[in-house]
Amino acid sequence: MLEEILSDDNIERAIKHVVGKKSGAGEDLITYKDVEYIWKEDKQLIINSIQRKCYIPMCFKRIYIKKENSKNKRVITITSKI
């Protein structure tokens, strides 16, 4: 399954999807414009860290949920995990 995830075709489709969305930066402040460059520069490092199971995904989205009977909001972070 890992070979399928890390296949060139799958990575290419994922990058096109991220770049095509043209959304703002995530929690790591990387913009969609930086994704292709970072992948080209660090491709083997990223693949190796995933294969060795030492890759630590960063939070890519935070959601604030209103607490019942309170003015405070609870934070939920969503990460990507392989």
Long-range contacts (C-beta under 8 A, 24 or more apart in sequence): 2-50, 2-51, 2-82, 5-50, 5-82, 6-47, 6-50, 6-51, 11-39, 15-39, 26-58, 26-59, 26-60, 26-61, 27-58, 27-59, 27-60, 27-61, 27-62, 27-77, 28-58, 28-59, 28-60, 50-82, 55-82, 57-81, 57-82
